[in-house]
Amino acid sequence: MAPRRKLTGAQAILFANICHHYIDEAETDCNDTPESVPIFSHLSRAQRLKLVADVAIGTLCEDEPLPPDTIQHNSTFRAMIEILFTALSVESDTQYDHEDVGEDLLNYDETDEIGRKRTEEEMEDLKVKNALIEHRAEKNLNKIKQGKDVGEFHVEDANYGIDDMLSRVNKLKLIFDGGPVSKRERDSIRPLNDDEKYAFRWRRLCDAALHQDTDSSEGLSLQKIPLCNVNFDWRCQKLNKWYMALNLLLDTELLNYGTARDRALITGEVSYKSYADPSQLPRVKALEQNINLLMKVYASTWDPKLLAIDQRRIYAICSNELYAGHYHRKWVVGFHGECVARGINFEEPGKNYQARLYIFRDTKDDLIDGCEYSFGCDEGADLEWRQRDWRPKEEGPKELGFDQRTCSGPGKGEVVNFQGSVLSFPSNFCWVTENLQSCSRCKAVLYCGRECQVADWKRGHKNVCARLAKERKDKEKISQMAKGG
């Protein structure tokens, strides 16, 4: 699954920005562990940053080899694509935090459909399915914990037929029908002010990367359509168009996936549904084994004195901004000074990745002070706490992707004394996870106590309890539910 080629131009600028963005995401534990890439996301923060640095160097620096073709590096590349999707989503969601910023520039797709509200019957059916899936998932999790045989993990290579090709054609219509945005329309867009440039930052980077793709060679059983011909530009608010086009650019056309087994390990969320479907248990087990091995090997090499070395590596190659936490300012000033001395414009994007890597390698030992603190640390940060927080573990989670089950009752709500007035806020959920007892009849739902159980009985459990009792042992039916059937 290693990338087939180096990234250059606008595509390299986009990828460098993603990797640079990850420095802060990992530092703050914010959107840094995409659930759809479980191997990457369950590694320690320090290990993930090392992998991002490795992948950035292999993808951007012309004299370096491509990233290693290992499951951890391949997972990292895929994770960076997911990090980009999240950044696009956050950018779209926060568009309205800045009043009237670029409002006249936004390009809405009027064909976007709003999903209808579920009926009460559909909501009841959904609750039953979720309860059955969670109950069966817990049973199957116990099988794994007890070391019972769940079978070997094996995935057949996909055979794409005419139906698959037609499906792909229909999806491509979404982003290509109607032809590209004309040069005349692009040229007519008014200049942006600084606030607008920031508000549309990720979409503008992605638009430039797509516009660079002019190759029309054959690929994947169909004539490849250059992505410069997509029917939208950076003003587009329809995220599914962005996701589809960027997947084609950074995954389908760039990555060389190995076996179907490798791809199944790299992509695909692990959740209750994974445990409720017996055919998924071998994959869960294989993921646990891979994660444990990777964590154990890395933990034995981690040096707390070099805690931020990989953040510095990423910054050195990918950043065009002069900033750093208190303990890294001396290093940033020294690194920037050496860039100037060698005639490299630090603030110019899209160039000098290799030259900057050479400077980092030449100077990293002379400017090592402060590397025991993470890159964003403020003055006076508690070093012992920081290193304890970053220290990699030698073993992955025992319950991969399995969140602790909660009480099925409505909870007690919340009473708040606000400026002398007592305000009562009702609740629809109870978040208690400890000392839960199952319903004595259906055995499928859990409660923290009699109060929640009685309240849930009145609000609808009495209508489904008998059904849950009947269906909870139907493993095949629940497996189909977990598969989405």
Protein Blocks (a to p, Z undefined) as FASTA:
>chain_A
ZZfbdcehjllmmmmmmmmmmmmmmmnopakacfklmmlmmpcfklmmmmmmmmmmmmmm
mkbccddddfklmmmmmmmmmmmmmmmmmmmmmmmmpghihklmpccdfkbccdddddfk
lmmmmmmmmmmmmmmmmmmmmmmmnopaebjaddddddddfklmmmmmmmmmmmmgopaa
dfklmmmpccddfklmmmmmmmmmmmmmmmmmmcfcdeehiacddfklpcbdfkbcblkl
mmmmmmmmmmmmmpccfbfklmmmmgocddfklmmpmklmmmmmmmmmmmmmmmmmmmmm
pcfklmmmmmmmmmmmmpccdcddfklmmmmmmmmmmmmmnopafklghiaklmmmmmmm
mmmmmmmghklpcfklcehiafklmmmmmmccfbdcfbghiacdddfbebjbjaddeehi
acddddfbdcbfghpacdfklomaccfbfklmmmmmmnommmmmmmmmmmmmmmmlmmmm
mnoZZ
